[in-house]
Amino acid sequence: MPAQEKMSPVDTAWLRMDRPNNLMQILGVMLLDGKLDFARLRQRIEERMLVHARFRQVAREDTAGWSWVDDPDFELDNHLRRAALPGKGDKAELEQFVADLASTPLPPSRPLWQIHVVDTHMGGQALVTRFHHCIADGIALVAVIMGLADDAPAPSPRRRVAPDHHSHDDALWGLVWHPISRAVQASVRASSSLWTMSQDWLRNPWQALDYARLGGGMTAEAAKLLVMANDSPTRFKGTPGLVKRVAWSEPIDLKEIKAVGKVLGCSVNDVLLSAVAGALGAYLADCGDATDGVEIRAMVPVNLRQASDAGKLGNRFGMVTLELPVGIANPLARLYETGQRMQALKQSYQPALTLTLLGAAGMGPKIVQEQLLDFLANKATAVMTNVPGPQQPLYFAGARMRQPFFWVPQSGNIGMGVSILSYNDQVQFGLITDRRLVPDPERIVNRVADEFGKLLMLVLLEPPECLGDPDLVEAHAAFHWAMA
């Protein structure tokens, strides 16, 4: 009889979150220089990925709920595939290939993942991955995928040891949203009662709800969530259709981003988010839409993994809601406002609350879960992630990885996902949208570099005392970016 493992309530919630117009798949693209060694890639998967039983298991439901069951017919060839782009084999065709995968369900009778080796005419092959979110969160899956890579084209044949997740400062296995995550974890550890509560979230979500009622911080977050107004009505919101669009940007130098943030007294995340907000606002303006006072709320994952979760799959994260000030045209004013909002989120208990709610939803009827997701989705326009990746070149089966991209799924009726990933001292942006709502996401991601360029120009042209004075910023900024 195949081995069986009870699925956690949170993972069950992600499994049941699938909708035809929003599949819960985490997509990834790694652009490579040249061709990889397919036989070596297969060996790496067998040695480094399939050691996790989850990638050889299927999700099965019985009267007791959902479980992970070993697949007696598991064949790696069903999951590791070759593909070739038709026609020109260019970026547009690769984006279409990924968009088609985003709209196609994974076969439920098999383990819920696939890796495609795609031949392109873009200077090399592409490695395209997709995993169902019920297997693991983005932090764990990035670790698994990057664990297939080597730091040299021809590494020693020794078997690689599973990566250590204990260091929260490691560039490769780092946290999503470092400033928020560390502050949230610090607040959870602030008292023994809250620490006990954090351990109970995963073991017993219903007990965690009792703690939420007793804890002042959690109760306040629940109240704020209940009375939170729905997001601004823009063309980004609406009921998604069945067809997706994806796009990604050319990379921006991470050292330049850090330098601009240091001069302006803002974090790298503040600079990146402000640039994304500016790109979204500029797109709306180009479409003839009013942007004054427009706010776009994004659901942001926050890693809640502890040291004891090192090397484990599953989902261990909550969410915070971040309002992006897309209606502020002045890039410096928008940056300062974004920084203030990020600072306020550092003391938020929203991640703890949302993790608790997901666990409870996974234990209850599916219709209750859907109602909860619809309620949360109405509060937001996008899902946004920021993943710090390795800052040195990596090689997949002998081929150098030139650029990586990842996209997270959108729950409920959210129709947009923004992904920010750093790699090899560069930052790249990915965007997935619904074709019905935003048919041309490349027009947004291509603007992000321009929005950052405005900040860079102001840092280079304005004296420091002007940059620190809000009134002077308002007076001078318009002239400089109008001249760009």
N, C-alpha and C positions, 0 to 999 in steps of 0.2 A: 504494500500500500504506500503511495507517495507521501513523503513527509509533509506536514501541514503546520502552519503558524498563523495564529490569530492576527488579523490586521488591526493596527491601532485605530482609535476613533478619528484622529486627525487625518490619517492616510485614507480612511474610508470616506471621509468628507470630500477629499480631493478626487477620489475615484468616482464618486457619484455626482461630481460637479460638471461632468461632460454635458454639453448641449451641442446640437448639430451646428450651430453658428459660432460656438466658442468651445473648442476642444482643449482639454487640460494637458497640453503637450509643451514641454520645454524644448525649443529648437536651438541648434547650434550650427555654425558654419566656420570651418577653419580653412582659409585660403593658403595653399601650399606653393612653394617654389619647386617646380618640376614634379616628377611622379614618385610616389612612395612604393616601397616594397610590399606588395599585397600579402605575401606569405608571412613576412615579419609582422605586419599589422595584425594578422589573424593570430599569430603566436602571442603577441602582446595582450590581445583581448582575452585569450584563454588563460594566460598567466596572471594578469593584473586586474581584470574586470570580472571574469566569471568565478573568481574566488568568493565573490559576494553571491550568496545563494539567490538573492532577489532577482538577479538577471537570468536565472534559470527556472523561475517560478511564474505561475499564472494566477490571476485573481479569480477566486471561486466563491459563490454565495450559497449558503444553506440556511436552514432555519435558525442557526445561531449567529448569522451575520456573515461578513466577508473574511476570507482567509487567504494566505499565500500557500499554494500547493505546488510541489515539484512537478515540472512538466516531463512526463515520461518519454515524450517524443521530441525533446529539445534537440534542435539542430542549429548550429551557428550560422549555416548558410541561409537560414530563414531570416536572419537579422543583420548579417553583414553582406551588403549587396554592392554591385557595380552599376554605374549608370553613365551615360554620355549625353551631353546637351546637344540638341539638334541645331541645325543652322549655323549661326556665327559662334555659338558657344561662349557668348560674352556675359557681362555682368547682368544685363537685363534678363537673359535666359536663365541664369542661375537664380536670380531673385524670383522668377516665376516658378522654377522648380521647388524652391523652398516654400513659396506661398501655397503651391498645390499640396505639399506635405502637411502644411498647417491646417488645411481644410479636409484632410483625409484621416479617418479614424485608424488607429492601430488595431490589428486583428485581435479581438478579445480572447481568442482561443490559444494565444501564444503569449510569452512574456512581452511586456508592453514597452518595447524599445526597438530601434533600428539604427544602423550606421550605414551610410551610403558613401562610397568612393566614387566621385563624379569627375569625369574627364571634361575639361574646359579648354578654351582657347585664351585663357587669361594668364598664361605663363606657368601654369601648373594645374594640378588636380585640386579638388576641394573635398573636404571631409564634412559631410552633412549628417548631423545626429538629431534624433528626437526620442524623448523619453516621456512617459506619462508621469505627471506630477505626483501621483500616488506612490511612486517608487521612492522619491527623495526630493528634497528641496534643491534650489540652485547651488547653494554652497557645497552640498555633498556631491552633486552631479558634476560640477566643475572640477572638483577634486578627483573624481573617478576618471573623467575624460583627460584631464591634464596628466593623470597618472599613467596614461598610455604612452605619453611622450618621453623623450630622452633629451638630455642637455648637449648631445653631440650627434653627428650624423651616423656614426658607427660605434655605439657604446659597447662596453664589455658584455658578454653573453650571460652574466650572472643574473639570477632572478631578482627583481626589484622588490624591496620591502614596501608594504603599504605606507602611505604618507602619514606623518604625525600631525594631528590637528590641535595639539595642545597649545601651540604658540599663537596667541591672538594677534601678534604683530607680523607674522610671516606673510610675505608678499603674495605667495601663491595660494595659501589656504586662509587668507584674511577674511575678515567679516564683511558682510554687506553693510553699507552705511556705517562705517567705523564710528563716527562721532555719536550717532544716535544709539547704536547697539551698546557701546560701552557705558553710556550714561544710563540706559534702561537697565542693563545688568547691574550697575552700581546701585540704582534705586531699589532694585529687587533685593539686593543683598543688605540693604540698609537696616533691616530688622530681622530677627529670627523668625517671626511669624510670616513675613513676606517670603523669606527664603524657603520655609516649609511649603508655602503656597506654590512657589515656582516648581518644586519637585512634584507636587500633586497634579499640576496641569495635565501632564501626560499620562499619569497613572489613573486618575479619576477626574474627568472633566466636570462631573456633577458636583463633586466635593469642591472643586475650584470655583464653581458658581456660588457656593455658600461663602467661601472666602471673599469673593468679589462683593457680596452683599455687606460683609463685615468691614472690609477695608475701605477707608475713606477715599484713597486715591483711585482705586478701581471703581468705586461707586460713582465718583465724580466723572470719570471717563465714560462710564455707561450712560450717565445722564446727558453728557455733552453729545454723545453719539446719537442718542434718541432725538434730541432737539436740533441736531445739525441740519441746516437747510440743504436741499438738493443743489447740485452743482449748477453753474451758469449754463443756460441753454445756448450752446454753440453748434456749429455744423459737425463738431467732433462727437456729439452725443446723438443717440438714436438706437434703434434696434438693429444690431448687425445682421448681415446676410450670411450666405454660406461661403463667399469667396473672399480671400485675404490678399493683401498686398504687403510686401516687405521691401525695405531699402536699408542701406547702410552708407555711412559717410567715409570720406577719406580721413586718415588719422590726424590728430592735433598733437603737437609736442607737449608731453606732460611737464617737462621742465619749464616751459613758458607759462603753463597754467599755474604751476606752483609759484613762479616768480610774481605773476600778476596778483595772485591771492595774498602773497606776503606783503606786497606794497600796499594793497587795499585793506589789509587786516581781515581777510575772509579766508575761509577754508577752500580747498580744492573742490569739495562738493558744492559749496555756495556758488563758485564760479561756473561750474558745469551746469547746475540747475538753472541759474540765471540765463545762461546762453540758450538752453533748451526752451525756457519760457519765452525768450525773445524770438526764437525761431517760430514757435507756435503762434505768437501774436502777429508776427510779420506775415505768416501764411493767411491768417484770418483777414488781415488788412488787404492783402493782395486779392482775396476773394470778394472784397467789397463789404466785409462785415464790420460792424462797429466793435471796437475793442476797449473803449473807455470803461474802466471799472470791472472788466471781465476777469474772473478768477477761474482757473482750471484746477480742480482737485485731483491729485494723484494718490493712489494707494501704493505705499512704499514698504517693501518687506524689510523686517528687522530680524537679524539672526539672534536666536535665543539659545543656541547650543552651549552646553557646558563642557568642561574638560572630559567628563565621563562619556560624552557623545562622540569622542574622537573615533573616526573611521567607520561610523555607523551611518546607515541610510535612513530613510524616513524623513518626515517633515518636522522641523524644530524652529519655526519662526512665527512671529506675529506681524501685524501691519500697523502703520501710522498713516494718517491722512495729511498730505502736504498740499497747501494751496499755492499754486504758482501764479505770481502776479503778471500774467501775460498782458494785461492792460496798461502796464507802465512802459512807455516807449523809451524813456531815458535809461540807458544801460547801467549807469552807476546807481541811480535811484532804485532800479529793479534789483541790482545785486545786493544793495544794503537791506532792502526789504526782504529778499530771500534769506539773507543771513540771519535777520531777526527772527523769522519764522522757524528756521532750522534750530536756532538756539532754544526757542520755546518748546520744540518737540523733544529736546534732550531729557526733559523731566516727565515725559508722557508715560502713562500706563496703558496706552492703547495697544501696544504689542501683546502685553499679557492678556488684555481683555479679548482681543481678536483670536488669539490662540485658544483661549478657553471656549469661546463661542464655537469655533470650528470643531473642537473636540466634542462638545455637547451635541452639535448638529450631526456629527458622524454617528452618534449613538441613537439619535432619534429617527423618526420617519423621514423619508426623502422629501416629502412635500414641505415639511417644516424647514429643512435645510434650504430648499429652493426659495422659500419666502424670505429667509434670512439673507441669502445671497442677493436677491433682488433689492432688498432694503439697503444693503451696503453698496451695491452697484449704482443705485440712484444717487448716492452721495459723491460719486467720483466719475471722472472722464477717462482716466488712464491708469495703467499699472506701470510703475517706473522702478527699475533696478539699477544699482551701481555696483559692479563686481570688480574688485582689484585682482588682476591676474599676475602672472609671473613677469618680472622685469628683466628677463634675459631670454634670448632666442631659444625656442624649443623645436624638436624634430619629431615628426611622426613617421616611424619606419623609414628613416633616412632622408625624408623631405622636410625642409625648413618651413615652419609655420610663419607665414607673412603677416596675416591678420586673422584674428578670431572675432566672432560675433555670437551673441546669445540673445534669445527672446523668451520672455515668460508668457504664459497664456493669460487671457483676460476672462475673469469670471462674470457670471450674470450677463448683463447686456453692455458691459464695457467694451468699447470697440477700438482701443488703442493701447499699445504697449511700447514703452521707451526703455532701451537698454543701453547702459554706459559700461564699457569694459576697458580697462587699462592693460597694456601688454607691451613689454620691451620699450618702456619709457614713451609710449604713445597712448592716446585715448581715442577710441572709436565709438560711434553712436549707431545704434540699430533702432529701427522703427517698424512695427507691424500694425497695420490698420485694416479696417473693413473696406472693401472696394466701394461699397455703396456710400460710405460716409467720407472717406478720404481716398480717392482713386490714385493719387500721385504723392505718396509719402516721401519720395526723393526730394520734392520741393521743400520739405521741412528739414530733413537731415542735412541737406546741402547748405542750409542757412546757419547751422549751428556754428560753424567755423567763422562765418561773417560776424555773428554776434559776439563771439569771443574776440575777434579782431578789433571790434570797437573798443572793448575794454583795454586791450593791449595798446592801442593807439593812444588812448587817454592817459595811460600810465606813462607812456613815452613822452607825451607832449605837455602834460599839465604838471606844474610844481606840486610837491607833496602837500603843501598847506591848502591848496585848492581841492585836492582829492578828499581831504578830510572834512571839508566844509560843505554841508548839504546845500546851502544857498548858492555857493559858487559852482557846485556841481550842476545844479539846475540851470544856472545862467550860461555856463560854458560848454556843457556836454553837447547840446543840440548843434552848436556850430561845428564841432569836431566830427561827429558822425555824419552830418550832412555833407561835409567835404570829402568823406571817404569814397 
